[in-house]
Each structure stands twice: as C-alpha cells, then as structure tokens.
Amino acid sequence: MSSITLKSLSKQYTSEKSTLDNINLDIKDKEFLVLLGPSGCGKSTLLRMIAGIEEITQGEVYIGDVCVNELEPKDRGVAMVFQNYALYPHMTVFENMAYGLKIKKVKKAEREKRIKAAADILQITPLLKRFPSQLSGGQKQRVAIGRAIVKEPKVFLMDEPLSNLDAKLRNEMRIEIKKLHERLNSTFVYVTHDQVEAVTLGDRIAIIAEGKFRQIGTPMEIIDSPVDMFVANFISSPPINYLNAFLIDRNGQVYVDIDGVLLETNLPIEVLKSHTEVVAGIRPEHCFISEDKNNTLEMEVLFTEIIGTDVLLHLTYQSFNFIVKKSFTETYTQGQKLNVGMYAKQVHMFDKNTQKNLRSPQ
C-alpha cells in the first residue's frame, strides 16, 4: 500500500518562524495529490521531507503503515522527478536510466527489461543511445520520468517538473503525466505554482500559503467553494473580480447588493447579525453582457483579449478593473459602454476583515 500520512509535520530553519507549521494530511493509495502555492510557501520543502532529503523538525511521515522518519531516501520506496532533470551529461539515456538500478545491484537482464518497458511507455526508445545534450527539453523530462519509473517506487514525487518547458511542451507533458498516473496506478505527489497544472492533474489539491494548508479538496470543490480570498485569487484564471457590496434582508431572505444590483443568496438570515459590508467575488466566466440595464452595472471597455473561441473583456467600473469572459461572437471597441450582469448562484461573499468566504462550508 502506498498511502502517505503526515502527522503534525513542521520545519523550522530559524528560531523566529516555521517554514511549515503543523501539517496534517492523508494521501490515499494511488491518489494524484497536487501541492499548490506561491514561491516560498513551503511546498517543495514538504515534498523533500517526504522523500527524506530534508530534515524533519517535528512530526512524522508514514508511507503505508511505516513511519519513515529514520529511513534513508533510498529505503522509502519513493522516486523524485526534479525541475532541472538532473541527468548525467556524460551518460547516454540508457545509462542514465540504468544508473540507479546498478547502485541497487539489480541484475543486468532485469535492468534492461525495466528500461525497455519504461522507454515504451514514454516513447523514448529511439533516444536510448543519445546523450542529454542531444535532447530537447521535453525529451529530457521524459528521460527523468523514465529514470523514476524503472525504480518501481511506491510513490512518485514531482517537484515542478514542467516549469522549464515552453507552453506547448507543458501542455503535452501534462497530458503525458496524467496518462502515466492512470497507467502505473501509483501514488503521485506533485508540486507546482501553476493552477492550470493543479486543476488538470490533481485528484485533490492542497493549497499552501505561509507554511500552512489553506484548503484541501478536489479541483471542483476549490473552484466552487474557495475558503477565502487568497484561494479564490490563486485558483482563478483569468483573475476573479472583486466589488464592494452589502448584505440586506428582503422579506426574510438575504440578498447581496452590489451597487444597486440585487442578487439572492443562500446565506442564513443570522449572517446579518455579524456581516453587512462584504466583498463580492465574481469569476469572469460567471458574468454576462445584457441589452437590459435592469439589475446590471454599466462598465466601460478598456481593451479586449481574444483567447481561441473566447474573448476576455477588460472593463473598468468606478475605480475597479473588471473582466468578463464570453464566447467570441462580436467585437467591442475601447470606450464602449456595456451592461454587465452576474449569475447570483456563482457570486461569493467574503468577510471584509477576515477575507473568509461566507458561502464556503469549510
């Protein structure tokens, strides 16, 4: 079994502040878990602690039922794939993939069998006699993944493996890694700062900020119910829109008033005892352009951004910038006035002080 359990895990480099603080997490057997967060949040440190190449200040790491705190990295049943490939330049692809197996004294026939199987999976068989200098970035990353596969680990640990690739290669490799997880049927823990990668690849996403988990859930749970404004910002592309708003009582039902636009909410009436002023969060895809001025806000077009069959309308409303995402069916001009409406069920209400989402169940 290749489940991972993190119990009260902490990492402290100085006496002042913890890089990771009281991390608790259960990663299921064969799950693809993504650790997502900004630079410096502690996500790579956490991955290295699981791998055994970063000392644990406090807490325990279990792989399966075994506490691995005192085990060497080679004895933990994990394989790491790094951002910079970490290939030996003087060795061929075959030799790079075989090197770790040689160290473990795996017999030659078994080494060749594993390398052939991994090369077939990754479609790198024609590259086995080449040197790293003769490979493209995408090919190097496939070799690095192949080197991990031949170890037949319980757990794959991937630290931003696609960040050095161009956009086209990143898209291709995302698909390859997803297929690889399904084919190998193993546990994957994947570190990234790219929310598109996280949403595409992860069964679940754990969002980290300042050494603590902010939210853990499926991509859909996090998109639909971000716990706070940090998560809503981080998991939104294009960026979520924010406008000041008020919560009001209309015949026993809570409505949000966004500068005269009244939208029904599912919040309990009791929320009005502690919250009246809020920040309304509206994703660009949850807005629409209307011919009707009723229950809409008049905004002015700054510029448009065409993305495939969609268009992003960059608008301004009072002192706020606002984005609407819609199908590219007509053109818009700078300075044009548009009536923008919002779908009530998709509007998030955030506490102005705590930035917590009043709609979130967590």
Secondary structure, DSSP 8 states (H G I E B T S, - for coil): ---EEEEEEEEESSSS-EEEEEEEEEE-TT-EEEEE--TTSSHHHHHHHHHTSS--SEEEEEETTEE-TTS-GGGTTEEEE-TT----TTS-HHHHHHHHHHHTT--HHHHHHHHHHHHHHHT-GGGTTS-GGGS-HHHHHHHHHHHHHTT--SEEEEESTTTTS-HHHHHHHHHHHHHHHHHHT-EEEEEES-HHHHHHH-SEEEEEETTEEEEEE-HHHHHHS-SBHHHHHHT-SS--EEEEEEEEEETTEEEEEETTEEEE----GGGGGT-SEEEEEE-GGGEEEES--TT-EEEEEEEEEEETTEEEEEEEETTEEEEEEEE--S---TT-EEEEEE-GGG-EEEETTT-BBTT---
